[in-house]
């Protein structure tokens, strides 16, 4: 059996590749540049791009199962999913997002508009897969711990994180947990037809995240709280679109006193029998990204 992993060089995709290789599977990775992929020995690297339909045939030849990266939704109308089904793929594991399971948003806030766009895009891809009549599992990660990598340059340069709402936080999920569920869905039949929202075990505030990173790298890191206005100005200066700065502030504000838009789920533990990896574990695993010693 040949399994195609799309998005194979991403944070989660790499872990999916590792898990499948570790399980003794024949893995093909669809990547834009095979020369720079740096994936494990034995993985078949094939050039493929969701924006270039002419590359799909070679990537899909002889493939029975596909790990579907979410960028596919950008090209869903061009038929990658349908071509995969026609080529003989009989199982899709969709890298989706927690927003796909939300009810439609009808509020006019920047956060509401963003979440509705996310919901429509990811649920749209899920529905495209379901319409093929093939087996499917939707893996819907919540906010990823990897989002903290946006602080890495500031930590390396100054030992400081500047952000609004230090007591805001979400149950950030380790990419390894998401990949582990995806691999289980790919290799066993008991997850067919299921949609899983995966989060970390508990809400972790931004202050707590910074403290965990400091412990992981063995150096002090200071959290400097910005006002929402200061944060928006900083992000605008860094090139963020104005609409993005608005919904980012609203996302953080929503999770100061409660769980925000996404409370913790017990899905990972239900599937694996283990508690999800903590943010502290994630920080240790990524210490080198913040200037510490490699884990």
C-alpha positions in Angstrom: 0.0 0.0 0.0 1.3 3.4 -0.9 0.2 6.4 1.2 0.6 9.9 -0.1 1.3 12.7 2.4 0.6 16.2 1.1 2.0 19.1 3.1 4.8 16.7 4.1 7.3 19.4 5.1 5.0 21.2 7.5 5.0 20.9 11.3 2.3 18.2 11.3 3.0 16.7 7.9 6.6 15.8 8.9 5.3 14.0 12.0 2.7 12.1 9.9 5.5 11.0 7.6 7.6 9.9 10.6 4.7 8.0 12.1 3.9 6.1 8.9 7.5 5.3 8.2 7.8 4.0 11.8 4.8 1.8 11.2 6.6 0.3 8.2 4.4 1.9 5.5 5.4 2.8 2.0 5.2 6.6 2.0 5.2 9.1 -0.9 5.6 12.8 -0.1 4.2 15.4 -2.4 6.5 18.4 -2.1 7.2 21.5 -4.1 10.9 21.0 -4.1 12.2 17.4 -3.4 15.8 18.7 -3.2 15.1 20.6 0.1 12.5 18.3 1.7 14.8 16.6 4.2 12.5 13.7 4.9 13.5 10.2 6.2 15.3 7.8 4.1 13.0 5.5 2.1 10.3 8.2 1.6 9.6 8.6 -2.1 9.7 12.3 -2.9 7.6 13.5 -5.8 7.2 17.0 -7.1 3.6 18.2 -6.7 1.7 21.4 -6.2 -2.0 22.0 -5.5 -1.8 25.0 -7.8 -0.4 23.0 -10.7 -2.8 20.2 -11.8 -0.3 18.8 -14.3 1.8 17.6 -11.3 -1.0 15.6 -9.7 -1.1 12.5 -11.9 2.5 11.4 -11.0 1.9 12.1 -7.3 -1.3 10.0 -7.2 -0.2 7.1 -9.4 -0.7 3.9 -7.4 -1.8 5.7 -4.2 -4.5 4.1 -2.0 -4.6 6.5 0.9 -4.0 10.3 1.2 -3.2 12.6 4.0 -4.8 15.8 2.7 -3.2 19.1 3.6 -5.7 22.0 4.1 -4.2 24.1 1.3 -6.1 21.8 -1.0 -9.2 23.8 -0.3 -7.7 26.7 -2.3 -7.8 24.4 -5.3 -10.8 22.3 -4.4 -12.7 23.5 -7.5 -9.9 22.4 -9.7 -10.4 18.8 -8.8 -7.5 17.4 -6.8 -9.8 15.4 -4.5 -11.9 14.1 -7.4 -8.7 13.2 -9.4 -7.4 11.4 -6.4 -10.6 9.4 -6.0 -10.5 8.6 -9.8 -6.9 7.5 -9.5 -7.9 4.8 -6.9 -7.5 6.5 -3.6 -10.1 5.0 -1.2 -9.3 6.7 2.1 -8.7 10.4 2.9 -7.4 11.7 6.2 -8.2 15.4 6.1 -6.0 17.9 8.0 -8.9 20.2 8.8 -9.4 22.7 11.6 -11.5 23.0 14.8 -13.5 25.8 13.1 -15.0 23.2 10.7 -17.0 21.9 13.6 -18.3 25.3 14.7 -21.8 26.6 14.1 -22.1 29.3 11.4 -21.0 32.8 12.7 -23.3 35.7 12.0 -21.8 38.4 14.2 -20.0 41.3 12.5 -16.8 41.3 14.6 -13.5 40.8 12.9 -13.1 37.5 14.9 -16.6 36.3 13.8 -15.8 37.1 10.2 -12.4 35.2 10.4 -13.9 32.2 12.1 -16.7 32.0 9.5 -14.2 32.1 6.7 -12.2 29.4 8.4 -15.3 27.3 9.0 -16.4 27.6 5.4 -13.0 26.8 3.9 -12.2 23.8 6.0 -15.8 22.4 6.1 -15.9 22.9 2.3 -12.9 20.7 1.8 -14.4 18.1 4.2 -17.6 18.0 2.2 -15.7 17.7 -1.1 -14.0 14.6 0.3 -17.2 13.2 1.6 -18.9 13.6 -1.8 -16.4 11.2 -3.4 -18.0 8.3 -1.5 -14.5 7.2 -0.3 -13.5 6.5 3.3 -12.7 9.6 5.3 -11.6 10.9 8.7 -11.4 14.6 9.5 -8.7 15.6 12.0 -9.5 19.1 13.3 -6.7 20.6 15.4 -7.4 23.6 17.6 -4.8 26.4 18.0 -1.4 24.9 17.6 1.4 25.4 20.1 3.6 26.1 17.1 2.0 29.5 16.9 4.5 30.4 19.7 7.3 30.2 17.2 6.3 33.7 16.2 8.0 34.8 19.4 11.3 33.1 18.6 13.2 36.0 17.1 12.3 38.3 20.0 13.3 35.7 22.5 16.6 35.0 20.8 17.4 38.7 20.3 16.2 40.2 23.6 14.8 37.5 25.8 11.4 39.2 25.7 7.9 38.6 24.4 5.6 41.5 23.8 1.9 40.9 23.4 -1.5 42.0 24.8 -3.6 40.1 27.3 -1.0 38.1 29.2 -3.6 36.1 31.0 -5.3 35.0 27.8 -4.8 31.5 26.7 -6.0 28.4 24.8 -5.5 24.7 25.1 -2.6 24.7 22.6 -2.0 21.4 20.9 1.3 19.8 20.2 1.7 18.9 16.5 2.8 15.4 17.5 -0.6 14.7 19.0 -2.4 15.8 15.8 -0.1 13.7 13.7 -0.5 10.7 15.9 -4.3 10.8 15.5 -3.9 11.2 11.7 -1.6 8.2 11.5 -4.1 6.1 13.5 -6.9 7.2 11.2 -4.8 6.2 8.2 -3.8 2.8 9.4 -6.9 1.5 11.3 -10.5 1.2 10.3 -12.1 2.3 13.6 -11.8 6.0 12.8 -13.6 5.9 9.4 -16.4 8.5 9.2 -15.3 10.4 12.3 -14.4 14.0 12.8 -12.0 14.7 15.7 -11.3 18.0 17.3 -7.9 17.8 19.0 -6.6 20.3 21.6 -4.0 20.4 24.3 -4.9 19.3 27.8 -5.6 22.6 29.5 -5.7 26.4 28.8 -2.2 27.8 29.0 -2.0 31.6 29.3 0.6 33.6 27.4 2.5 34.3 30.6 2.6 30.6 31.3 3.8 29.9 27.8 6.7 32.3 28.1 7.6 30.8 31.5 7.6 27.3 30.0 9.9 28.4 27.1 12.3 30.1 29.6 12.5 26.8 31.5 13.0 24.8 28.3 15.9 27.0 27.1 17.4 27.6 30.6 17.4 31.4 30.2 15.1 34.1 31.5 12.4 35.4 29.2 10.3 38.4 30.1 6.7 39.0 29.1 5.9 42.6 28.4 2.2 43.3 28.2 1.1 45.7 25.5 -2.2 47.4 25.3 -4.4 46.2 22.4 -3.7 49.5 20.6 0.1 49.0 21.0 -0.2 45.4 19.8 -2.1 46.4 16.7 0.4 49.1 15.8 3.3 46.7 16.3 1.7 44.0 14.1 0.8 46.6 11.4 4.4 47.7 11.4 5.5 44.1 10.9 3.3 43.8 7.9 0.1 42.1 9.2 -3.1 43.1 7.4 -5.3 45.4 9.4 -8.2 42.9 9.5 -5.8 40.3 10.9 -4.6 42.5 13.7 -8.3 43.1 14.7 -9.3 39.5 15.0 -6.0 38.5 16.7 -6.8 41.1 19.5 -10.4 39.9 19.7 -9.2 36.2 19.9 -7.0 37.0 22.8 -9.5 39.2 24.6 -12.1 36.4 24.4 -9.9 34.0 26.4 -8.8 36.1 29.4 -11.5 35.0 31.8 -12.7 31.8 30.1 -11.9 29.3 27.4 -12.6 31.6 24.5 -13.8 30.1 21.3 -12.4 26.6 22.0 -12.3 24.8 25.4 -10.2 21.7 25.9 -11.4 18.4 24.4 -10.7 14.9 25.6 -10.5 13.5 22.1 -6.8 12.7 22.1 -7.0 10.7 25.3 -10.1 8.9 24.1 -8.3 7.8 21.0 -4.9 7.0 22.4 -5.5 6.3 26.1 -2.9 8.9 27.0 -3.1 12.5 28.1 -2.2 15.1 25.5 1.3 16.5 25.5 1.6 19.7 27.5 2.8 23.1 26.3 5.8 22.6 28.5 6.7 19.4 26.6 6.2 21.3 23.3 8.6 24.1 24.5 11.2 21.5 25.5 10.9 19.8 22.1 11.4 23.2 20.3 14.0 24.7 22.6 16.5 25.0 19.8 14.0 27.3 17.9 14.2 29.7 20.8 18.0 29.6 21.2 18.3 26.7 23.6 20.0 23.4 23.3 18.3 20.9 20.9 16.0 18.5 22.6 
